[in-house]
Amino acid sequence: MKFMDLATITVRSGNGGDGCMSFRREKYIPKGGPDGGNGGRGGNVYLEATHSLQTLADFEFERRFFAESGKPGQGARRNGRSGEDLVILVPCGTLVFDSFSPEPIADLVEPGDRFLAARGGRGGRGNAVFASSSRRTPRFSEKGMPGEERTLRLELKLIADVGLVGLPNAGKSSLLAALSRAQPKIAPYPFTTLSPNLGVLSVDDERVVLADVPGLIEGSHRNLGLGLAFLRHVERTRFLVHVLDVSEGTGVSPVMKQWETVREEFRQYKAALLETPTLVVGNKIDLLENRTVLEEISAAFERMGLRFFPLSALTGEGIACLAEAIVEHSRAIPRPKGETRLVALQEEPESGLASRKRDIVQIVKLRANKGYRVIHSRLEEAVLRYNFDQDEAILRFSRLLARYRVEELLEEAGAREGDLVTIGETEFTFKPEKAIEPPENPEDREA
């Protein structure tokens, strides 16, 4: 399967179902009263982490996801069915970004982690809900609220215990194959590995996940070679295994140059990587004619407080010693639960009515003689909910405008009869009606 660690998707939750306006009409039951049912809630869209996926390749061709809309209400107080929620599975370690923000909005680390990507629209209320002792025959109902649509960027940061890093052709893939049952592509030329590979080191009952990251070269931070794109996959690791090619056998300097080259690229990408605990591996010792140079290299790293492991991934010499050290480090540096989560999982926010802002009405004069725009969250919601084919709905909306003094504010802003007024996505012609007063009935105050 093709490896993908970046993807862009569009998600849309379901629309709420419309409420029903109907009256009970049955033989021998005069004045049966309103019995319109409520519309169903639109389906939500969730992103959920799973261990069954290791890449974002599923999103290469399928990039648009839509949840089911709620069903409309019916007579006899029958409520519409809610839309089915849509759950999109992503690999563990997926970061979620809104298309308009560079900061992540969710980090799905553990299997079962779930993020509400788009909330379904609320179902409209039927006229039976509005019946009361003072309003016995309400002749209006509400439309369902539209669902949300968002464009999201997904970025995968593989979750591994150990990251194998080094220059191209240092033998990282060969080392991964020697330590685990992974079968990465291995060849005697640079950049054989073009995408990260995972393997599992098993020693007794211990299991350690290894990540082989494509090789770095000098200038990777300037996007030379494969660039630094794949370094995101070692950010979550507990420690690193830095693989060096010691086959030249000409002394300490060439080996230290390899070391410094990679460390400098770390510094350019994210300096915090320099603090990650590291084991140093000298690979390809089977090609050395004189192994005394290994003692000099080992001493140089010991002075830096680092352990050096000479080995040959090809012949297997020294592999067992490194495997024991990796398991030992894995025990000594346990992964605290939740520490690798870059963004805390948030609980689902409350529905629209509970969290709605009580902001003030703003009047904005539009350019090019396009009239005026009224900005207010409750009014913008009302134009979506009210069915203007119903006379009582128009009257309720007029009373709502009067309560917020919209007509007065428009006149103060310079609006004249016949001007275009926009609320949300709905356009009206301004016709002042002084006769409509705010209602005194508390039940009419419900928007």
Buried (B, 14 or more C-beta within 10 A) or exposed (E): EEBBBEBEBBBBBBBBBBBBBBBBEEEEEEEEEBBBBBBBBBBBBBBBBBEEBBBBBBBEEEEEBBBBBBBBBBBEBBBBBBBBBBBBEBBBBBBBBBEEEEEBBBBBBBEEBBBBBBBBBBBBBBBBBBBEEEBEEBBBBBBBBBBBEBBBBBBBBBBBBBBBBBBBBBBBBBBBBBBBEBEBEBEEEEEBBEBBBBBBBBBEEEEBBBBBBBBBBBBBBEEEBBBBBBBBBBBBBBBBBBBBBBBBBEEBEBBBEBBEBBBBBBEBBEEEBEEBEBBBBBBBBBEBEEEEBBEEBBEBBEEEEBBBBBBBBBEEEBBEEBBEBBBEBBEEBEEEEEEBBBBEBEEEEEEEEEEEEEEEBEBEBEEEEEBBBBBBEBBBBBBBBBBEEBEBBBBBBBBBBBBBEBBEBBBEBEBEEEBBBBBBEBEBEBEEEEEBEEBEEEEBEEB
